[in-house]
Amino acid sequence: MQESIDLSWWITAVELPVMGGLFWLIARLRRDAETALETVRARAETAQAQVRESLAAYKLEVAKTYVSVATLKDVERRLTDHLLRIETKLENGCAPFAQPYVPPYGDGGRR
């Protein structure tokens, strides 16, 4: 009889409060972790948006600064000429040896 009283006293006086405290601690840690995760996620999304805006601005700056209008027109002309040659070949039935290709610049069209 003494052992059952000691066991029930131990469960009531020690184990239940300890288990309740552990449950409360785990619940609080989980809530704090979720809050911290949401904060980090929001910061990451903000940083990602800023990086995308910066990259777009840098691309625009590079396009404005480093590529001249003459170069862009030259590239456009070469692309248009090449597309017209492809269109002509398709319309003529793809005669493979009708005319040899002669690059416009003598170096394969590269500058």
Phi, psi and omega in degrees: 000322179296322180294322180291326177290318178296320179293315179292323177296317179300315179296315184288315189275331188244304189290318180297314177296323178295315179296320177297317178296318177296318178299315180297318180297316179295317180297318180292317178298320179295316179297317179296321179294319178296320178296316179296321179296318178295322178296315179295320179298317179296318178296319180295319179295320178295315179296321179296318179297319179294320179294319178297318178296318179295319179295318178297318179294321179294318178299318178295318179298317179296316180297322181285322189274314192263349181246121181277161179295322180296319179295316178299318179295321178297314179297317179298317179297315180297319178296317179297316178300316181295317178297322177294321176297319178297317179298318179297317178297319179293322179290329181274003178085022176059051175292110190291328185243027182292307180221133176286150180280130177243116180294145185292337184249357179082348180243028180086010179082013181255147178235000000 
